[in-house]
Structure formats: C-alpha cells, structure tokens
Amino acid sequence: MFSCIEETGTGANSSIPENAVEFLAVDMGAMGDDQQTDEYTVSICVKDGSGPYNYTLRQHLVDLAKEKEIDYRLDIYPFYGSDASAAMRAGADVKHALLGAGIESSHSYERTHIKSI
C-alpha cells in the first residue's frame, strides 16, 4: 500500500490490511540544527512527536543499511509525525518504523543528493 496524504490524517492508517505485521513509512528525513541527518544519508527515525518507533524493526533497517553499505543516521523528530505513528494512534497492532532520504527544506523546494535516495 502506498499513501501520500499523511499530513491530512487520512493516509494509510485508515486501510491497513488485517494481516499486516509491519508498517514502514517512507517520508523525508528533515534536516535541521539539532538533527543528525544530512542530504547524503538515509534518516532512520528513532522517535517522533508521538513516541518511539519499534526497536526491532528499526534495528533491522540499521542492519540492512550496514549490510548494503548505505550511509544512514539515526534521528529524533520531536515536532513530526508519520503514517506509521498515525497508524499506532488508530490502534494498529503492527511493528512500525520510519525512514527517508535526508531532505533540505520541505514542501516548497525540497532538495537532496542522489546518495540519500
């Protein structure tokens, strides 16, 4: 399932298949003064404004990044939410995680490097 409307609260959390066991949200890895993410790496989110993401699934993503030699950063986004965190609020019983390309700016002029994709 793919969704692109998480910011309106009507994203993928409203149609998760009953047999789903994992929920991986792919979004932007926002760069900022207190963030680890940059435009050359993949951001794997530890927690956001809703709380922590599933440790086991996050660690699996870290292990995959190491195995495939993909540069990554672990980051915390205190003023952020994703389809995965919305799914948890909606009562989904799944392991959830969030990752994304490191993105400079958002909405009006997002920029990144091919390496982070």
Secondary structure as the mmCIF struct_conf table of DSSP 4:
data_model
#
loop_
_struct_conf.conf_type_id
_struct_conf.id
_struct_conf.beg_label_comp_id
_struct_conf.beg_label_asym_id
_struct_conf.beg_label_seq_id
_struct_conf.end_label_comp_id
_struct_conf.end_label_asym_id
_struct_conf.end_label_seq_id
HELX_RH_3T_P HELX_RH_3T_P1 GLU A 6 THR A 8
TURN_TY1_P TURN_TY1_P1 GLY A 9 GLY A 9
BEND BEND1 GLY A 11 GLY A 11
HELX_RH_3T_P HELX_RH_3T_P2 ALA A 12 SER A 14
BEND BEND2 SER A 15 SER A 15
TURN_TY1_P TURN_TY1_P2 GLU A 18 ASN A 19
STRN STRN1 GLU A 22 VAL A 26
STRN STRN2 GLY A 29 ALA A 30
TURN_TY1_P TURN_TY1_P3 ASP A 33 ASP A 34
TURN_TY1_P TURN_TY1_P4 GLU A 39 TYR A 40
BEND BEND3 THR A 41 THR A 41
STRN STRN3 VAL A 42 ASP A 48
TURN_TY1_P TURN_TY1_P5 GLY A 49 SER A 50
STRN STRN4 GLY A 51 PRO A 52
HELX_LH_PP_P HELX_LH_PP_P1 TYR A 53 ASN A 54
HELX_RH_AL_P HELX_RH_AL_P1 TYR A 55 GLU A 67
TURN_TY1_P TURN_TY1_P6 LYS A 68 GLU A 69
STRN STRN5 TYR A 72 TYR A 77
TURN_TY1_P TURN_TY1_P7 PRO A 78 PHE A 79
HELX_RH_AL_P HELX_RH_AL_P2 ASP A 83 ARG A 89
TURN_TY1_P TURN_TY1_P8 ALA A 90 GLY A 91
BEND BEND4 VAL A 94 VAL A 94
STRN STRN6 LYS A 95 ILE A 103
STRN STRN7 GLU A 104 GLU A 104
BEND BEND5 SER A 105 SER A 105
BEND BEND6 HIS A 107 TYR A 109
STRN STRN8 ARG A 111 ARG A 111
HELX_RH_3T_P HELX_RH_3T_P3 ILE A 114 SER A 116
#
